[in-house]
Amino acid sequence: MNRLAKKVTLVTGAARGIGESIATVFAAEGAVVFAADLNSDSLAGVAERIANDGGTCKPLELDVTLREDWERARDVIARDHGKLDVIVNCAGIEMVRELGELTLDEYRATQAVNTEPAVFGTQVMLDLLTRAGEDSDGGASIVNISSIAGLLGIPDQIAYNTSKGAVRHVSKSLAIEFAHHKRKIRVNSIHPGCIDTPMLREAMEAWAETGKMGSNDINDVRDAFAAVCPMNKIGATRDIAMGALYLASEESGFVTGIELVIDGGSYASWV
Ligand code: NAD
């Protein structure tokens, strides 16, 4: 408990899935959580549930692709707290398209949601992060949720693969830029394998519908996804949240520019 006491945190994509779990764990560890998402209805439910459990969660309607939304969020956080200790960039969209079918608009939309906020959201929040960094031993922390798709190629995912590969490199680039300029802001990426979330469930439904994985039964598709993992299972959102907690906390004060893979061994495995 209280591994994030007095920390002001912002989690994007917090209305469901991995982002919701990170917001929940952060609040349970004593953080003030600004939970941001496009989906304000679900967000209100998340904030209410966290508050009922004794946490502090403030919902923020924010489209991560819009600079004016980031600026509005910055003004609220500056007014209420004057600093921002942690950003978790978790909002994301998947794009499954063979190259021949991918449009330029789809490609750009994927980068706009998955990659650009890690650059321009950080830019908008830079003064608040710098202030938080000066006030703490461990420094401020940015945690960017990439994917094992940011480390490996996956068929029919050129837009998603490149967006997540760029998230990995944005993290390393900013980690080194900040260290070089003596800004106490650490930046790291997390690379989840298959995690049980609405995004994954929607993907499995789509695969079942096409039958491309050899079956139209969603349970067979789920088994096939699990079988890709050496531990033969699909991870839980909390598996990722616990990694984000470590990178957000003072415990990782000497950790910047790393890629934390949480995937049941998938990336380590040849088969
Ligand atoms: P999800 O679809 O269940 O949740 C994503 C959330 O992001 C949603 O609440 C959605 O409203 C929000 N969002 C989408 N576009 C947004 C925008 N423009 N502005 C603000 N919010 C927006 O997805 P998830 O599975 O929880 O994934 C979370 C992150 O983890 C994503 O970046 C995803 O790429 C990554 N990831 C997921 C898996 C997995 O297996 N689930 C694996 C690797 C990486």
Boltz pocket constraint, residues with backbone or C-beta under 6 A from the ligand:
constraints:
  - pocket:
      binder: B
      contacts: [[A, 12], [A, 13], [A, 14], [A, 15], [A, 16], [A, 17], [A, 18], [A, 19], [A, 36], [A, 37], [A, 38], [A, 39], [A, 62], [A, 63], [A, 64], [A, 65], [A, 89], [A, 90], [A, 91], [A, 92], [A, 93], [A, 94], [A, 113], [A, 145], [A, 146], [A, 147], [A, 148], [A, 191], [A, 192], [A, 193], [A, 194], [A, 195], [A, 196], [A, 197], [A, 198], [A, 199], [A, 200]]
      max_distance: 6.0
